[in-house]
Amino acid sequence: MDEIIFRIAEENSNVRLDTFISQNTDFSRNSVQMLIDENRISVNGRPEKKNYKTRLNDEITVSVPPLRDVDILPENIPLDIYYEDEYLLVVNKPKGMVVHPANGNYTGTLVNALMYHCKDSLSGINGEIRPGIVHRIDKDTSGLLLVAKNDFAHEKLAEQFKEHSINRVYNAIVYGNIKTDEGDIDAPIGRHKTDRKKFCVTELNSKNAFTHYRVLDRLNGFTLVECRLKTGRTHQIRVHMRYIGHPLAGDEVYGPKNVIKELCGQALHAGVLGFVHPATGEYMEFQAPWCEQFTNFYNKVKSS
């Protein structure tokens, strides 16, 4: 296990412990807090809390845990890559593909494909190889994802997500006719009280969530909308649109019981992704067309 040792000089005194370490290492503040919780960071030989204020001549030791190989097998699965360099990839994820292996989905995921394509060039943070995944979209949501190829890029991109500076624009087809042309949904999201796999708008153990929607087209019994996220909660668009009485077409979790099978899941597409490149500082933006199921259903209800 490697160790990083700091001796606090006067200009670095009276700074929060987690802040100081995140500013002087490649670890994010959240990663540092995890290391503190695991007693991997000590001050003068003793563990301290994350809000400990540094003092002159303090000796801070960071025990860096070794990377653990994860049991993910590389698979030669074609990737729809919109951009790639030594720092990152932008990938258009197809509908029906799981992002990260989990119970019931250990193969055929985006991560399996990335492990094959990128080999060893993926970020490893917090003592575990996290294969580049900076953010996720649901299995049945299609569209653009950012993938980090090293820790530096991962940290910089994660900061942009935390600051809500990433430009993410989704298209969705929802039930009913939304009366207003656009609006804001500012409603906190937390886990459902009885069904722990679902989320809902609630004040209990929740996090703030903000979605701006704009009507693009009014269809026969449905509305095509554009959604812009200012936060990134799990199932945010699906929960928020249900909250205002317009659940997503095809949504088997938050929609009506009579599911639209031809959609193969919710009609939701992550079409625009914009961010600042972690190394060059250049703003980059990409746009991906709707998937086949989304397009076919839109054309069907448009012409009916």
C-alpha positions, 0 to 999 in steps of 0.5 A: 500500500502506497502512502502520501505524506504532507507537512502543513506549511503556514499557507495551508493551515486552517483548511478543511482536511478533505479540502486540502487533500483533494486540492493536492492529490488526484482524489475528488473530495468525495473520494477523500471523504470515503478514505477518511471514513475508512481511517486511511487518512491520519493527522499526526498518527491519529484519524481525524474527521473530514472537517478537521482544520489543518494546523502548522506542521501537521503531518498528514498521511494518506494510505492509498489502497491498491487497485482491486481487479473487478470481475468484469470480462472484456467483450468484443461488442461494437461501440458507437463512438462519437469522439475519442482521445487519450482522456475520454470517449463519448459513446452513443448507448443503444436502447436495451444495453445496461451501463454497468454489470449488476445482478442479472446483467453481468455480460453484454453491458457497456462496461464489458464493451469498454473493457475490451475497447480501452484495455487498461486505459480506464479510470481507477479511483477509490481503490477499485477499478471503475471502468470510466463510468462518470455518469449513467443512463437507464438500460432502456434510455438511449443516447450519449454517455461520457467515459473517462480514460484516466483518473485526471479526466474522471475527476474533472468531468465528475466536478462538472456534473457536481457543479451542474455545468454539463449540458444534457438535453433529453427528448421524451414522448409522454402521455397526454397533452401538456397544456403549457409550452414549457415549465420548470419542475422543482421537486425533491426526489427520494426512494419510494417508501414501500418499493425500494427499487422506485423513486418518487417526489418526496420531502423524506430523505430526498435530494433537490431535483430540477428539470426544465421541459419544453414542448416540441410537438403535440401528438395524438394522445401524446406530447414530444418534449425536450428536458434539460437537467440541472440535477442528475437524480436517478430516474429524474425525468421519469419521476418528474414527468409522472409527478406532473401527470404526464408519465413517459410512454412505454415506462414499465415502472412509472407509467400506466399498466398497459405498457406500449410494448413496441417501445421496449421501455420508456421513450427517452433519449439523451440526445445532446451532451456538452462539456468542457474538455478536462485537458484543453478547456475547450467546450465540446458538444455532441448530438445523437439521433433518436433510436429506431423504436423512438423514431417509429413510435413518434412517426406512428402517433404523428400520422395517426 
